[in-house]
Structures are given as structure tokens and as C-alpha cells.
């Protein structure tokens, strides 16, 4: 399946954009449907660190566990879902344009297991395509108004 990809220019340095975009405790601020998030080792994220994101799906809050499989601050970050019927691989890339601007690209690829094989193409991917531009606009707004550093 083709990944869902969205890109936006943010008027902030790459380090600030990266710090905000990859902090699961901030996901609920800019990602529709997210109600909570955390890393199991927030002080020193490294390959193998677990990321738990709780999403509102229907009328229930469902935790989704991912594993950090790549990190190269302030440029790239990747997590891969390890449980549930719908598992996402999320890539974050931040390209500095100068000392004050960055290009942020987020790519999400979904893998269905069990019922997820049906839900991914019919529901999940179309919903992600609708939500991603608005999510990145909200991230941009928040980072530009309130720098993270």
C-alpha cells in the first residue's frame, strides 16, 4: 500500500520542529483522535524504546504500542507499530532550510492484521489522507506560536 505523506514548512529551527513532532506527550495537541502518549524511556529515547499512543477509536480509548526503530535528531525518526490489527510505520523527517525555517515531512504506512486487512484500505488510509494536512497545520501553528525550546 502507498504511504500517506504530508509536508509543511514551519518557521522554526529544525531542532524545535523535531522535538515537538516526535514528543508523544504532545501528540494529543496536534493529532486528531489522540488522547494521550508517552515513551517508556522519555529521558533518553533510543532504538527499542516503546511509544504508547492512546487513540479514541469509536467510543473507546485504545492504547497502541510502537517501537522506536530509528532516531537521528534533529533530522529523522521512525516508529513501527507492534500490536493491534492496524500497525503503522511513521517516518518523521525535518530538513533545515536555514536557521529559522524547516520542512517537516511525515509519512505513515499501514499494515493490517486480521480485521485490519479490511479496515486499512477501506477506512484507515482514507481517514489518514483527510486528517494529515490538518494535523500538520495544527503542529505548525503550535510550534510557531510557542517554541519548544
Secondary structure in CASP SS format (residue, H / E / C, confidence):
PFRMAT SS
TARGET T0000
AUTHOR 0000-0000-0000
METHOD secondary structure of the structure
MODEL  1
X C 1.00
X C 1.00
X C 1.00
X E 1.00
X E 1.00
X E 1.00
X E 1.00
X E 1.00
X E 1.00
X E 1.00
X C 1.00
X C 1.00
X C 1.00
X H 1.00
X H 1.00
X H 1.00
X H 1.00
X H 1.00
X H 1.00
X H 1.00
X H 1.00
X C 1.00
X C 1.00
X H 1.00
X H 1.00
X H 1.00
X H 1.00
X H 1.00
X H 1.00
X H 1.00
X C 1.00
X C 1.00
X C 1.00
X E 1.00
X E 1.00
X E 1.00
X E 1.00
X E 1.00
X E 1.00
X C 1.00
X C 1.00
X H 1.00
X H 1.00
X H 1.00
X C 1.00
X C 1.00
X C 1.00
X C 1.00
X C 1.00
X E 1.00
X E 1.00
X E 1.00
X E 1.00
X E 1.00
X E 1.00
X E 1.00
X E 1.00
X C 1.00
X C 1.00
X E 1.00
X E 1.00
X E 1.00
X E 1.00
X E 1.00
X E 1.00
X E 1.00
X E 1.00
X E 1.00
X E 1.00
X E 1.00
X E 1.00
X E 1.00
X C 1.00
X C 1.00
X C 1.00
X E 1.00
X E 1.00
X E 1.00
X E 1.00
X E 1.00
X E 1.00
X C 1.00
X C 1.00
X C 1.00
X C 1.00
X E 1.00
X E 1.00
X E 1.00
X E 1.00
X E 1.00
X E 1.00
X E 1.00
X E 1.00
X E 1.00
X E 1.00
X E 1.00
X C 1.00
X C 1.00
X C 1.00
X C 1.00
X C 1.00
X E 1.00
X E 1.00
X E 1.00
X E 1.00
X E 1.00
X E 1.00
X E 1.00
X E 1.00
X E 1.00
X E 1.00
X E 1.00
X C 1.00
X C 1.00
X C 1.00
X H 1.00
X H 1.00
X H 1.00
X H 1.00
X H 1.00
X H 1.00
X H 1.00
X H 1.00
X H 1.00
X H 1.00
X H 1.00
X H 1.00
X H 1.00
X H 1.00
X H 1.00
X H 1.00
X H 1.00
X H 1.00
X H 1.00
X H 1.00
X H 1.00
X H 1.00
X H 1.00
X H 1.00
X H 1.00
X H 1.00
X H 1.00
X H 1.00
X H 1.00
X H 1.00
X C 1.00
X C 1.00
X C 1.00
X C 1.00
END
